[in-house]
Amino acid sequence: MSLVTWHRPEFEGREGELINQNAIAELAGVTRAAVSNWIGRHPTFPAVVAIQGSHARAPRLYVLTEVKTWLSERSSRPRSKPSYRTPARPRHEILTERAERAERRIAGEQQRMTELYTELGKAAERLKRAQDELATIEAEIHETRS
């Protein structure tokens, strides 16, 4: 094992008795996320024995027999992992809502482009007037020098 932080040093050297969260998920027939939920929500879940590594998401190790006991006490029966995730709403409804949001964004951007083109046209008119004024002034300057 790489860097290991022992929270229960009596298990040091007994790594064969330990199990990580992925293996717990396999054992219980649930997803890894379900195991994370159990750990966070159930104070009776077995205590961490060791942490492999130093980063925040480093694998945590638990005692296999304690996990099995906890699972049996919860009457958790193994069930198969879902092969796909069923959305809470029908897919058609979700896609229709996304399409409506996209249409609203498009309409908003088209409105913004119309406003920008209008502003650009006004700026072009102001620029033309300033150029004409400059040309008139330069012509007057040229006439006064002659």
Secondary structure, 3 states (H helix, E strand, C coil): CCCEEECCHHHCCCHHHEEEHHHHHHHHCCCHHHHHHHHHHCCCCCCCCEEECCCCCCCEEEEHHHHHHHHHHCCCCCCCCCCCCCCCCCHHHHHHHHHHHHHHHHHHHHHHHHHHHHHHHHHHHHHHHHHHHHHHHHHHHHHHHC
